[in-house]
């Protein structure tokens, strides 16, 4: 049904372009939503801001079931992107409030691993629901789960709980002003743009893995929907492990007497080197070799993200973290939309260029924007 609506029954190139357009709708909304969501979370707090985000996301997910055209799916995906954009500003602001610098990357890695865990469950759950009950049931189910999570979040006593720090460890925001810095001052900060441009060069790679790996396995290795589960599960197990391991590695390095910036850079360098071998995936023939390379690449990306997402709370006060993350997310979304558009054009005949970009983006970003980034406050 979905492939028919996108024109895939007649023209593969047309299907790739229309699929790319729908993905872009989500990514553009996700990026634009970041600008608003980050500021809203800083203004009204994590509790209310995240609840609003969950509600929009759940209703948008349900709306997919009523789409009957490419335009309809594009609108639904746009709404979904707006809802999802509040997740990371809220989570990272909470992390900045609750954890000292040496623990933030690990905490970020643990909650960030949830994105990979969701991608791990989806290949088992989504095809089963779609094949048994139809594709509309998939969106009704995921949206309903979102509404259940909203109820759980509203019942969680976030505002009545106090952070607990170990002996001799001060709360990271104890001496900081409560009011967030002005948007103008943050948009002009070098630290903001180091973070934002780092997101802009590496976020597109994760979206590429998330949205295009099923097509890659299908077209290169003839893996159909009922067989996609195992390859994707292995890849996202790697991503989940990498998210936690990358955060742990930075904290381990910092606890050995190195600076916070040194710990972040060391972990990001390890992850950047781990992402590079994915360039070879366009040349391998056995399926298991492709899975292994993509598993390593997804683990490297998530380990990288755990540390990159921790850098705003290293440099800025908690009261401004949501806004900085929002600016970075907007830049990441814009670059991801551009990259996804290029993937739709290049996929059929020039997939090697896409994987080359995926393998080199992290090293380029590290030395261009992170190696000499501002020191933590």
N, C-alpha and C positions, 0 to 999 in steps of 0.2 A: 504493500500500500504506500509506504513512504517513498520507496524508490520510484513508483509510478508517478506520484505527485511531483517529484523532482525531475522527471524526464529521463530517468535511468533506464527505462524499458526500451528506449530508442537511441540514445546518444550518450555514451559514457562520459565524453568531454563535457557535455551540457550538464550531466548529473554532478560531476566534480565541481563545476563552477557554481551551480545552485546550492550544493551542499556547503561549499566554501562561503557563499553569501549568508546562509543561515547561521553558520558558526560566527561570522563576522558580526552579525546582529547582536549575538550574545556578548562577544568580547568588547564591542564598542560601548554597549550599555554598562558592562562591568567596569570599564575604565572611567566613563563619565560618572557613574554612580559613586565611584571611589571619592571623587572630589567633594561630593555632597556628604556621603556617609562618614568620612573621616572627621569632617567638621561637626556634624551632628552628634557623633559619639563623644567628641571632646566637650560639646556644649551640654548635652542632656545626660551623659553618663553611659556606662556600659550596659546596665540593666535595661533601660528603656530603648537605647539605640539598637541593641542586638535583637530585642523582641520585635521591633518594627521591621528589621531586616528579615527575620524568620517568617513573619506573616506575609510579607510581599513575595518572598521566594516560594512559599507553599502554594499560595493562590496562583502564582504564575505557572508553577509546575502543573497544576490541575488544568489550567487553561489550554495546555497543549492538546489535550484529548478532544477539544472542540475545533481544532484547526483543520482546514480542508484544502489548503493551498500552500504554495511556497511562501506567499506573503503572510498568510496566517501563522505559519510556523516561525517566520522571522519576527513577527510581533510578539509571539509568546516567548521566544528566546530573548528578545530585548527586555521584556519585563522580568524574566528570570535573572538576567544579568544585573539589573538594578537591585533586585533583592539580595543577590549573593554578594554584592559589593560591600555590604556592611560587616561581613564576617571577620575579615582580617583586621580592619581598624579596631573593632571591639576586642578581639582576642589579644592583639598586641598591646593595646592600652591596659588590659587586665594584667598581662604578663609584666609590663613595666611597673605596675602598682604592687605586684605581689612577690616579685623575685629579684634578688640582687644580681649584679651584672654577670657574675660567673655562672649563674644558673639559668639565665634567660634563654640561651640558645638551646639548651636541653629541653626546657619547658616549651619553647616554641616548636622544637622538633617533635615533641610528643603530640601537641595538638595539631601540628601540620601533618603528622602521619595519618590523621583522620581522613584527609583528602585522598591519600593513597589507599587507606583501608576501605573507603567507600568505593573506590575504583576496583578494589580487590573483590568486594562482594557483588558489585554490579554485573560482572560477566557470568556469575552463577545465577543471580536472581532475575535480571532483566530479560535475558533470552527465554527463560522458563515461563515467566509471566506473559511475554509477548506471544510465544508460540502456543500457549495454552488458552489465553484469554483475549489476545489481540493487543495491538500496540497502544490503543487508548488506555487500556488497563495499567500499563506501565506508568503513565503520567498521573493517573488517578491515585495509584498506590504511593508513589514517591511524594506527591503533594500531601496526601493524608499523613504520611510519616512525619512530614515537616510540621503539620499542625499539631501532632502529638508532641513533638519536641518543643514547640512553642509553649504548650501547657506546662511541660516539665520545667522549662526555663523560667516561666512566670512564677512557679512555685518555689524555685530555688532562692534561698535568702541571701543573695549576693551582697546586698547593701548592709547586712547586719553582721557579716563575717569580717574579721580583721586579719590582715596578713600576719604570718608568724615567721620570724627570722631567727636564725641560729645565734648563739652567744657571740656578742661582739660585732654583729652584722647589722648595720643601720638600714632602715627602710630606704629604698632608693629615692623616694620622693619626699622624704621627711622635711627637708629644708627648702623645698621648691615652692614657688607661688602657685596658688590654686588656679588662677585665671590663665587660659591658654594664650600663647603669643599671637600677635596679629597675623592674619593670612599673608599680608604684604611682606612682613619680616621673614616669614618661613619660606615663601616662594623665592625670596632673594638670597637664601642661605646656600652656601656651597655644600654643606652637608646634605641638605634636601636634594640637591641635583645630583650629587654622587649616588645617593640612594635611588633616585628616580631613573637615572640613565642606566644604572645597573639592572633595575627591574625591566627597563625597556629593551635591553639586549638579551635577557635570559628568560623572562616570562614567556615569550613566544615559543620557546622550545618545549616547555611543559604543555602548552595548549596543543602544539603539534603532536606530541605523544598521546595526549588525551583523546583527541578527536580523529587522528589519522592512522593510528596503529591498527585498528580493526581492518581498515581498507588495505593497509600494507600487507598484513597477514593473508587477507583474502586474495589479493591480486598477485602477490609474489609466490605464495605457498598454497593457494587454493584452499584456505581454511574457511569453512562456512560458519554461519551463525551458531549452529549447534556445537561446533568444535572450537569456537573462539575462547571459551572459558579458560582452559588450561594455559595457553600462551599468555593471555592477559593477566591471569592470576599470578603467574611467576614474575612477570614484569612488575606488577604492583606490590608483590611481596618485597621485591628489591627496593622499591620506592619507599615503602613503609619503614623498612630496616634502615635505609639510608637517611631518612629524615631524623630518626632518633640518634643514630650513630654520629651524624654530622654535628648535631648539637652537643652530644656528649664529648666529642673530640675537642671542641673549642674549650669547654669547661675544664677538661682534663689538663689541657695545655696551660690555661690560666692558673689553675690551682697549683701548678708546678713552679709558680713564681714569675711567669711571663705576664706582660700587660694584656689588657682586654683586647686592644687593637691587634696585638701580636697573635693572640689566640684565635681571633676571627680570621685573620689573614692566613694563618697556617691551615686551619680547617678548610677554608675556601680554596686554597691552592691544591690540597689533596683532592677535593671534589672536582675542581676544574680538570685536573689530570685524569681523574676517573671517567669524566664525560667524553674525553677525546676519542677513545677507540670506537665510538659509534659511527665514525666515518666509514668504517669497514663493513657496516651492515649491508650496504648496497652490493657488496661483492660476494658475500657468503651464500652458500646454496643449501646446506642442511638447515632445517627449521630451528633445531636446538641451538645452533651457533648464533642465529639472529636473535633468538630469545635471550641468550646469555649476554650479548652485547647491549641489547635494549634494557635488560635488567640492571646492568651496571650503570648505564646512562641515566636511567630513572632514579636509581639510588643516589648517584652523584648530584643530580639536579635537586632532589629534596634535601640532601645534606647541605648543599649550597644555600638553598632557600632558608633553612633553619637559621643559618648565620646571617645572611643578608637581612632577613626580617628582624633580626635582633639589633641591627646597627642604629635605627632611629632612637631606640630607648637608651642606647649607649651615649648618644650625642645630645639629645633633646630631653627636656623635662617631660614627665608623664602627661602633663596637661596639654602638651602639643603633639604627642606621639600619633594620635589618631589622624590629625590633619596631615602630618608628614607622610604617614603611610597612605593616606588618600591621594596625595599628589603623586607619590610613586606608583600607586596602583593605576592612576589615570594615564600616566606615561606608559606604563607596562601594557595597559589595554590598547592604547593607540598603536603602539609598535606591534602588538600581537595581531591586531586587525590587519595591519599592512602586511605582516609576514604571512598570515593565513591567506590573504588575497593572492600573494605570490605563490604559495603552495598550490592553490587551486589552478593557477596558470601553468606551473612548472611540473606538477606531479606526474603527468603522463609520460613525458619524455626526458625530464631532467631531475629525477628524484635524487641523484647523487649530490647535486648542489645543495639540496635541502639538508641532507645528512651531514654534509661538510660544514654547513653553517651551524648545525646543532652540536657538532663536536668541537668547534673552535670558539664559540661565543663566550664561554666562561673564562678562558684564559685571557681573551681580549678584554673582557670586562674587568677582570681582576686587576690587571696592570694599568688599565686606562682610568678607572674610577675608584678602586678600593685600596690599592697599595699605598697611596699617599692621601687617603681620606683623613678628615679632621679627627683628632684624638678625642676619645670619650671624655665627657665632662667629669 
